[in-house]
Amino acid sequence: MPFVFPELVLESVIKDGLANARDVPDAINDVFGNLTRAFSAAKYGTEEVEKIFKVIQGKEVSVVHSFNLVESNMPCYSIQLANDKEAEELATFGDQDSFLEIPMEGAELAATIFVDNIAPTGYNSKTGIMTLSDSVDLSGIHANHLFESAAGTEHTIIGGIINTLGAKQIIIEKNLPVAILDSGAKIKSSINSNVYQVKGNREHTSVLIGVHTKDALMTKYLYTLLKYFIMSRKSDMIARDFQLSSYQGSDFTRNNEYQGDVVYSRFLTITGFMQQDWRSDHVTLIDMVNVNVKVEKDVYGNKEAGTEDLTVTINEDDQ
């Protein structure tokens, strides 16, 4: 239940997309096939496609997390948070979300075994009565505990527990095979895991991805590649807990923040849904404060000391 970082999810998707484009050149041809069609081949054509592939293949495209890093890393994609809002329509009382079950391990699991290495002395398949030797202590055994045979099969103890010397027994299922009498059995708890309360919030989050280059056309190309990565890898984003993603682009602009260099930028806003969870037992809340005040006995009462609403401790040796 780790918290989701949408910026890191999108960074991973972009880097995966760039790596795939390097490994599978046909991906570039698929995306930019219109550059070689009759209506655009004269001006752009295969040379432009090869230029795009050279930029991708040369690992020149960076991914940064601040506008301040853009100028020294061009061409690049920048990733920054645009908006992060709780999904109020999905809020729950007390942020209650679910329960988490974690299997016990080690010493905690070993403590659930009440009686170990049992060699049953008899079993009646018609009644389900299993007799045990006097060395077996059944004082802490109750119905719904489990009898685990030497073979590892588990059988619920129905009842009929007798811990009297010479008559020790339990009742389990009927019609079990004779192997149930093999030595090495055990009686253990039916509870072998811990259950924790999980709390959480749902969020609608928008992330702004900028495309920055010093070439107007290359900005368009990398922007188109970005859309391709996002659309073709939605399943990856969902698997990484950024769900129901949609996108919206911005106008092509020259970025006047960078004096002396011509920087062209385009932006794509990715909006998605996330769920942030945490275990409530890992959070210590201060919901009550006790104040211990030492006063001279029989001189100040709660009213005189102004401590009617506090816990007051009066020590005999402080009189």
Buried (B, 14 or more C-beta within 10 A) or exposed (E): BEEBBBBEBBBBBBBEBBEBBBEEBEBBBEBBEEBBEEEEBEEBEEEBBEBBBEBBBEEEBBBBBEBEBBBEBBBBBBBBEEEEEEBEEEEEEEBEBEEBEEEBEEEEBEEBBBBEEBBBBEBEEEEBBBBBEEEBEBEEBEEEBBBBBBEEBEBBBBEBBBBEEEEBBBBBBEEBEEEBBBEEBBBBBEEBEEEBBBBBBBBBBBBBBBBBBEBEEBBBBBBBBBEBBBEBBBEBBBEBBBBEBEBEBBEBEEBEEBEEEEBBBBBBBBBBBBBBBBEBEEEEEEEEEEEEBEBEEEEBEBEEEEBEEBEBEBEEEEE
